[in-house]
Amino acid sequence: VLSNLEGADLSAYKDSRFTDVSPAAWFAPAVAWAAEKNIISGYSNGNFGPEDEITREQMAVMLYRYMQYKGIEFEAVNDTPFGDEAAVSAWAKGAVGKIRSYGIIGGVGGNKYAPFDNAQRSQVAQIFKNYVTTYVK
């Protein structure tokens, strides 16, 4: 999604730095592009986990790293932390906090973020809509 949003030329990406992503896989060029731009880093064991479901905190980190790659920073519009923000993994806290403060990501009800829940397609669509709407202004 991010490489498409970027309009990235993926034709030069022929290799994979992840042991579980075959260079022949249809998504390999996009994964290689995102890894090169430090948008993704995969797991500590050298895997990317292409068949894994994505958690809400992983999604926030990828979007935030994309914004960093682009040099995009928005004005904070929400300074109320999620009620379960302490449950967010240490490596994702900064990204979740920033994306929340920008008003791009919301909770799942009751001011909960649910960082380990899988990101539903509808949630991802809403977050990208929020991002694009904020960025295009």
C-alpha positions as CSV (number, residue, x, y, z in Angstrom):
1,V,0.0,0.0,0.0
2,L,2.7,2.5,0.9
3,S,4.8,1.8,-2.2
4,N,1.7,2.4,-4.3
5,L,0.9,5.6,-2.4
6,E,4.5,6.7,-3.0
7,G,4.3,5.7,-6.7
8,A,7.6,4.0,-6.1
9,D,9.5,2.5,-9.1
10,L,9.9,-1.1,-7.8
11,S,11.7,-2.4,-11.0
12,A,15.2,-2.3,-9.4
13,Y,14.2,-4.4,-6.4
14,K,15.3,-7.9,-7.3
15,D,16.6,-9.2,-3.9
16,S,15.2,-9.8,-0.5
17,R,16.8,-9.2,2.8
18,F,14.3,-11.4,4.6
19,T,14.8,-15.2,4.7
20,D,11.0,-15.9,4.2
21,V,10.5,-13.6,1.3
22,S,11.4,-15.1,-2.1
23,P,12.7,-12.6,-4.6
24,A,10.2,-14.1,-7.0
25,A,7.2,-13.4,-4.8
26,W,4.8,-10.8,-6.3
27,F,5.1,-8.6,-3.2
28,A,8.9,-8.9,-2.8
29,P,9.8,-5.6,-4.6
30,A,7.5,-3.7,-2.4
31,V,8.9,-5.3,0.7
32,A,12.4,-4.6,-0.4
33,W,11.6,-1.0,-1.1
34,A,10.0,-0.6,2.3
35,A,13.0,-2.2,4.0
36,E,15.4,0.0,2.2
37,K,13.5,3.1,3.3
38,N,13.4,1.8,6.9
39,I,9.7,1.6,6.9
40,I,9.8,-2.0,7.9
41,S,12.5,-4.0,9.6
42,G,10.9,-7.5,10.1
43,Y,11.5,-9.7,13.0
44,S,14.7,-10.1,14.9
45,N,15.2,-13.6,13.4
46,G,15.5,-12.2,9.9
47,N,12.0,-13.0,8.8
48,F,9.4,-10.6,7.5
49,G,6.3,-12.8,8.2
50,P,4.5,-12.2,4.9
51,E,1.7,-14.6,5.9
52,D,1.3,-13.1,9.4
53,E,-1.6,-10.9,10.3
54,I,-0.6,-7.3,11.1
55,T,-1.2,-5.9,14.6
56,R,-2.5,-2.4,15.2
57,E,0.8,-1.4,16.7
58,Q,2.8,-2.8,13.7
59,M,0.5,-0.9,11.4
60,A,1.0,2.4,13.3
61,V,4.8,1.9,13.2
62,M,4.8,1.4,9.4
63,L,2.7,4.4,8.8
64,Y,4.8,6.6,11.1
65,R,8.1,5.4,9.6
66,Y,6.7,6.2,6.2
67,M,5.9,9.7,7.4
68,Q,9.4,10.0,8.7
69,Y,10.8,8.8,5.4
70,K,8.7,11.5,3.7
71,G,9.6,14.2,6.3
72,I,5.9,14.7,7.1
73,E,4.9,15.9,10.5
74,F,1.4,17.1,11.4
75,E,0.2,19.4,14.1
76,A,-1.0,17.5,17.2
77,V,-4.8,17.7,17.5
78,N,-5.3,15.0,20.3
79,D,-3.4,15.0,23.5
80,T,-5.5,12.4,25.3
81,P,-3.5,9.1,25.6
82,F,-5.2,5.8,25.1
83,G,-6.3,4.1,28.3
84,D,-4.2,1.1,27.4
85,E,-1.2,3.0,26.1
86,A,1.0,1.3,28.7
87,A,0.3,-2.0,27.0
88,V,1.8,-0.8,23.7
89,S,5.2,-2.4,23.0
90,A,8.2,-0.2,23.8
91,W,9.3,-0.3,20.1
92,A,5.9,1.0,19.0
93,K,5.1,3.6,21.8
94,G,6.5,6.6,20.0
95,A,4.7,5.8,16.7
96,V,1.4,5.0,18.3
97,G,1.5,8.2,20.4
98,K,2.4,10.4,17.4
99,I,-0.2,8.9,15.0
100,R,-2.8,9.2,17.8
101,S,-1.8,12.8,18.5
102,Y,-2.2,13.6,14.8
103,G,-5.7,12.3,14.8
104,I,-5.0,9.7,12.2
105,I,-5.6,6.6,14.4
106,G,-8.3,6.1,16.9
107,G,-9.1,3.4,19.4
108,V,-11.5,0.5,19.3
109,G,-13.9,2.0,21.8
110,G,-13.7,3.0,25.5
111,N,-10.5,4.9,24.7
112,K,-8.6,1.6,24.1
113,Y,-6.1,1.1,21.4
114,A,-5.8,-2.7,21.6
115,P,-2.2,-2.7,20.3
116,F,-2.0,-6.5,19.9
117,D,-5.3,-6.9,18.1
118,N,-5.1,-7.6,14.4
119,A,-5.8,-4.6,12.2
120,Q,-9.0,-5.1,10.4
121,R,-9.3,-4.1,6.7
122,S,-11.9,-1.5,7.7
123,Q,-9.6,0.0,10.3
124,V,-6.7,0.1,7.9
125,A,-8.9,1.8,5.3
126,Q,-10.1,4.4,7.8
127,I,-6.5,5.1,8.9
128,F,-5.3,5.6,5.4
129,K,-8.3,7.8,4.7
130,N,-7.4,9.9,7.8
131,Y,-3.8,10.1,6.7
132,V,-4.5,11.1,3.1
133,T,-7.2,13.6,4.1
134,T,-4.8,15.2,6.6
135,Y,-1.8,15.2,4.2
136,V,-3.7,16.6,1.2
137,K,-5.0,19.6,3.1
